[in-house]
């Protein structure tokens, strides 16, 4: 009977305070990521860069991928472009941030024309990662804390790190048969 009471008290305690115990390391990790992103952005002008221009028959009219390095290690990748508004978005800006080779933050903004609503639309997404696990996502102002969502080395944001020439972009951004 005594074990049952202790077990019940433990269950009650964990249900009441478990989320608070979990939120603390997550918030400190989010603060750490925000600090790292600010540091990378503050140093952008001092970082070595490589820019690759691209266009394709998937509706991309003019775009570039810029890779920012520090001591031969990728810190940030920016993919910006304009599309035809039909097969591709009107415009986009994707920013991916890395620490020790791992993706830590992703910012994506897309503008497109919604034919049904007959107006321009914009979508925005921020994703925070810890050891390839998505720990927080803000999409169009709505915040979620996904559980057990992991990316791997096949993720586009890791594939972009392999770009060494413009032809690599065609391999990564494959157009479907049109």
N, C-alpha and C positions, 0 to 999 in steps of 0.2 A: 504494500500500500504506500509505503514511504517513497519507493522508486517511482510509482505512478504520480505522486504529488510533485516530486522534483521534475519529472519529465514534463508535466503539464505547465509548471512554472517556467521552465526553460522554453517551451513552445510559445507561451504567452509573451515572454521577454523578447524572444527573437522576432515574433510577428510585430511587436510594437516598435522595436528599435533596430531591426535588421536593415531596413532601408536607409536609416540614418547612418548606420555603420558602413554600409556599402557606398553611400553618396560621398563620404568624406574622401576616400582615396580617388574617386572619380573626379571630384572637383579639383583636387590638387593636381591630378594629371591634366585636366583641362587647362588649368592655369599654367602649367609647365609647357603645354603645347602652344598656348597663346603667346607666351613669352618667346618661345623658339621662332614662331612665325614672325613676330615683330622684329626679332633680331635679324632674321634672314632678310626681311624687307628693308631694314635700316642699312644693311650692308650691300644691297643690290648693285649699287654703282661701283663697288669695289670688286664684285665677283666677276670671274671670267665667264664669257657668254659665247654660245654658238647658236646661230639662228638658221632655221631651215624653212624655206618658203614652199608652199604646196597649193595645188588646186586639183580637182578631179571631176570625173563625169557624174559624180553623185550629188552635184549641186554646189560644191565648194568652189566659189569664184576666186577668192583671194584669202590666203591664211598663212600663218607662220607659227612655228613652234620654237620657242627660245628656251634653251637649257642654261641654267646658272650653276657654276661650279665654284667650289672652294677647295683648294688642294686636291684637285682631280676627283672630288666627291660631289655628286649632284645635290644641290640644296633646294632647287626650285625648278619647275617646268611650267611655262605659260604657253597655252595654245589659244590663239585669238584668230578670228576670221569672220568673213562675210560669205553668206550663201545666197542662193537664188530665191529663197523663201518658199520654194516648192519642195524639192527633194531634200534640201538642207535648210537649216534655220537661217533667218535673216542675218543674225550675228551671234557670236558666242565669245565667251572668255572663260577659260578654264585655268585654274592655278593649282598646282600640286606642290606640296612642301614635304621635304624629306629630312630625317635626322638619322645618322648612322646607317644609311642605306634603306631605311624603312619609311613608308608613307606615314605622315603624322597628321596632315590636314589637306582637305580638298575643298576648293571653292569653285562653283560652276554657276555661270549666268548665261541664260539663253533667251534670245528674243526671236519671236516667230509670229506669223500671221495665222490667226484662228479663223478658218473659213466659215465655220458654223456660227461663231459669235460676230464675225465680220469686223474684227479689230485686232490690233497688235497686242501681243501677250508677252509677259516676261516671267521666267521661272528662275529661282535662285536656290542654291543648295550649299550648305556647309556641312562637312563631315570631319569628325575628329577620330583618330585612330591610335590605338595602343597595341603594339606588337601585332599588327595586321587585323586586330579586332576593332570594329566600329563601335565606339563607346558613346557617341552623341551625334545626332543629325538634326539640322535645322533646315527644313524644306519649305520654302514660301512662308516663312514665319512660324511654322509649326515645329515644335521641338519634340523629339523622341529619343529614347535611350534603348537602342536595340540590344537584344541579348543573343549572344553566340553567333553574331554575323561576322564572318571572317573573309578576308580577301586573300588571294594567293599570288604567286609569281606570274600567273597567266592574266592577271587583271591588267586592263589597258594602262593604268597609271604606272605599272611596273614595266610594261612593254615599251612605253615612251622613253624610258631610261636607256634603252638599247639603241636609240637613233644615233647613227654616226654620219649619215648622208640623207639627202632628200628622198631617195628611192626607198629607204626604210619606212617612210611614212605610208607609201602605197601598200606595203606589206601589212602594216598595223591597221590602217583604215581601209580595209578592203571594201570595194564597191560591190553590191550584189549585181548579178547579171541584169542588165536593163534592156 
